[in-house]
Amino acid sequence: MVYYRIGTIDGMIMGCVSKLLDDSVVRLATQCLKDLRKSGLLAGKLQAVIAAKKHGISQVALIYGISRTTLTSWIKYIKSGQLNKLLAPPERKRKNKLSDVQREEVAEWMKSDTQLTIKHVKLKIEEEFGVVISKSTVHRELKRIGLSYITPRPKHFKQDEARVSEFKKKYIK
C-alpha cells in the first residue's frame, strides 16, 4: 500500500479532511447508534463513520480492514438517509430452518403442552419435520413465534402460604 503524507503534527500523519464527512452525518450516525445500543453489524459501520470524523477515513479504513471507498460509500448512505443500504443483503442473512407452517405447528405444540422443554421441542422437530437444529436455534425460533422460556422460582417445602399472602397484602402494593 502507498500512503501519502499530507502533513505532520508532532510526528502524527494527518490526512486531508473529507468534505463529505460533515457534522450532520456524524450527528445522524451517533443518533442511530444510540437507538441500536452498539450491537450488530450496522452499529459497527456507524462507529466506523463516527471514528472517521476524528481520525480520518484512511486510518479508520485501515483499522477496520476495509477500503476507503467502502467507508466513503457508508458515509454517503448515511448522508442521503439510506440507512437500509448499510444492512446486509437478504442473501447474506441467516436462512430460516423452519417454514412458517412448521413454526405454526410448533406454536400449537407449545400451547397444548406448556411443560415442553427446548430439548423436547428439538427432538420433536427432528422426528416430525426431519430438520436437525440446535437448542439455540429452537430457542431463537420460539422467540420469533413470541414465546419465552420462563421458569418458576423455587418454593421452599416448609413455606407457609397464609404468611406469604399476608406479607404480600401488607408490604407489596
N, C-alpha and C positions, 0 to 999 in steps of 0.2 A: 504494500500500500504506500501511496505517496501522500505526505502531509505537507501543506504549505503553511509556513509560519507567517502570520499576519502581523503580529506584534507581540512583545513580551512585557509583562509587568512582574518584577521580582522573580524572573525565571519561569513564570507560567505562560503557556502558549495561549494566546487569545484568538478566537475566530471572529469572523465577521458577524455582526448582529443581523439576524434574519428580519426582513420587513414583513414576512408572512406571519411570524410569531409575535403578535402584539398582546397587550394586557387583557383584552377582551377574550381572546382564545384561552389564555391561562385561567381567567376567572371562570369561564364556562367549563373548562376541564376540571377545575377544583370543585365546582358545584356538583358536577356529575359524579365525581369521585366520592364526595360526601354522601350522595344518595346510594352509591354502591357499597360503601363501607369497606373499601380496599380489598375486595376479594374477586378473583376471577381474571380472565384474560383481558377483558375490557378495562378493568381497573389498572392493570399493568401498563396498558397502552396510554391511558390518561396520565399516569405517573411519569411516563417517559416524556410526554409532551410538556408537562409542568417542569420537569428537570431540564428540558432543552432550553427553556427560557433563562434559567440561571447558568447552566454550564455549556450551552451551545449544542447545536444539532449534531455536529460531527462527534463530539465527545460522548454524548448520550447514545448515539447510534453504535459507536464502538463498544460501549459498556453493555448495551442490550444485545449486541451481536446481530444487528440489522443494518441495512443500508441507509444512507442519508435520504434517498428518495422514498423509502418506506416511511420513515419518520415524517418527512415532509408531506406525504400523502395523508397521514393521520392528522396532521395539523390542518390540512385543507378540509378534511371531512368535518373536523370539529368547528372550523371557522364557518363552513357553509351549513352547519346544523344537521349533517348527515351522520349522526352517531351510530345508526344501524349498520353503516358500512364498516365500522370497527369490529363488529361481531363476526364470529366465524361463519362461513357459509354453511348452508344445511348439509352439504355432502361431507363436511368435516366434523359435524357434530355426532354425538353418541347415538347409535342406532337403537331403537326400542326392540327388546327381545320378545315382548308380548304385544299382541294386536289389541285393538280396542275391545273386540268381542271377548278375548281371553281375559282382559283386565276386568270387564264387567262380571264375568263368571267368578273371578277371584273375589270381587267385592261381594257377590252373593254368598260365597263360602264363608266369608268373614261375618256377614250379617246373620247367617244361620248358626254359626258356631263361633262365639266370641272368644273361646278359650284356645283357639288355634295359635300356635307359636310360629315364628318365622321359619323355623326348621321344618315344621309340619307343612306349611304352605309351600315351601321349596320342594319338598318331596312330592306333594300332591300335584304341583305344576309339572314336575318331571314325569309323573305317571300319566296324568290326563292329557297334556299337550306334547310331551316328548321334547320339551325345551329344557336344556340344562343351564341353570343360572345359579349364581352365588347367593348367599344370605343377604349380602349388602344390596344386591340388585333387587331381591324380593322386598327389602325394606324401602328402597327407593320407589319401587312400583306401588307399594302400599301408601306411601306418602303422596304419590301422584294421584292415586284414587281419592285421597282425602282422609285416609285412616292414619292413626298414630298408634305407636306401641306404648301402652300405658300399663304400668304395673302398680298394684295397690301397695300402700305402705303396710309393713308388717304390724300385726296386732298381738300384743302380749296375751298369753293364755290366762293370766290372772287379772286382766283388766276388767274393772267393774263398769258396766255400761251405764248404770244410773249416775255414777260420779262423773263419767265423761260427758254425758248430756247436761248435767248440772253445770259443769265447768264451761261448756260451750255457751249455754244460755247466759251465764254470769259475765264471762270475760270476752267472748268473741261476738262482735256485733257486725 
